[in-house]
């Protein structure tokens, strides 16, 4: 990894942290969303839409503002809000699970 790749990662992390701290949503076109999502995945950060979260058994935390708004090309052709898994999402408890944070011993 060279210095320019480190700068790209640093700048992206700074932008993400600023968006989280200030509640300002970043806006990315399709290509930008794809490339930035790839870099974030390499750093262990995963972005998810509301629909993607629901399909994975997650929910968006109350009061969470999207960290980014990314464009999805055909067939959708829409901008969708993106959230950070584990930071802005939480697992949805199963139907019989009254205390989801308690461990089974």
C-alpha positions in Angstrom: 0.0 0.0 0.0 1.4 3.4 -1.0 1.0 6.8 0.5 -1.8 7.9 -1.8 -3.9 4.9 -0.9 -3.4 5.7 2.8 -4.5 9.3 2.2 -7.7 8.1 0.4 -8.6 5.8 3.3 -7.8 8.6 5.8 -9.9 11.2 4.0 -12.8 8.8 3.7 -12.7 7.9 7.4 -12.5 11.6 8.3 -15.5 12.3 6.1 -17.5 9.4 7.6 -16.6 10.5 11.2 -17.6 14.1 10.4 -20.9 12.8 8.9 -21.6 10.8 12.1 -20.6 13.6 14.4 -22.4 16.5 12.6 -25.4 14.6 11.2 -24.6 15.7 7.7 -25.3 13.1 5.0 -22.7 12.5 2.3 -24.0 12.2 -1.3 -22.4 9.7 -3.7 -23.1 8.8 -7.3 -23.2 5.2 -8.3 -19.5 4.8 -9.2 -18.4 6.8 -6.1 -20.7 4.7 -3.9 -19.3 1.5 -5.3 -15.6 2.5 -4.9 -16.0 4.0 -1.4 -18.1 1.0 -0.2 -15.2 -1.2 -1.4 -12.6 0.8 0.5 -14.7 0.8 3.7 -15.3 -2.9 3.5 -11.5 -3.4 3.3 -11.3 -1.4 6.6 -14.1 -3.5 8.2 -16.9 -1.0 7.8 -20.0 -2.1 6.0 -22.7 0.1 4.7 -26.3 -1.0 4.4 -29.6 0.4 3.2 -32.8 0.2 5.2 -34.0 -2.7 3.0 -30.7 -4.4 3.3 -30.7 -4.1 7.0 -34.2 -5.6 7.3 -33.2 -8.5 5.1 -30.3 -9.2 7.4 -32.3 -9.1 10.6 -31.1 -5.6 11.6 -32.9 -2.4 12.4 -31.8 1.2 12.1 -31.2 2.7 15.5 -33.6 5.4 16.7 -32.3 8.8 15.8 -29.6 7.6 13.4 -29.2 9.8 10.4 -27.8 8.2 7.3 -24.1 8.6 6.9 -24.4 8.7 3.1 -26.9 8.8 0.4 -25.9 6.7 -2.6 -27.2 6.3 -6.1 -28.2 2.8 -7.3 -28.4 2.3 -11.0 -30.9 0.2 -13.1 -33.3 -1.3 -12.4 -33.8 0.9 -9.3 -32.4 4.2 -10.4 -32.8 5.8 -7.0 -30.8 7.4 -4.2 -30.9 5.4 -1.0 -29.8 6.2 2.6 -26.8 4.2 3.8 -26.0 3.3 7.4 -23.0 1.7 9.1 -23.6 -1.8 10.3 -23.0 -2.1 14.0 -22.8 1.6 14.6 -26.1 2.8 13.3 -27.9 -0.6 13.3 -28.9 -3.2 15.9 -30.1 -6.8 15.7 -33.8 -7.3 15.7 -34.7 -9.7 18.6 -36.3 -12.9 17.6 -40.0 -13.3 18.5 -39.5 -15.4 21.7 -36.4 -13.5 22.8 -37.3 -11.2 25.7 -33.8 -10.3 26.6 -31.7 -10.3 23.5 -28.5 -9.0 25.2 -28.5 -11.8 27.8 -26.3 -14.7 26.8 -27.5 -18.3 26.9 -25.4 -20.2 29.5 
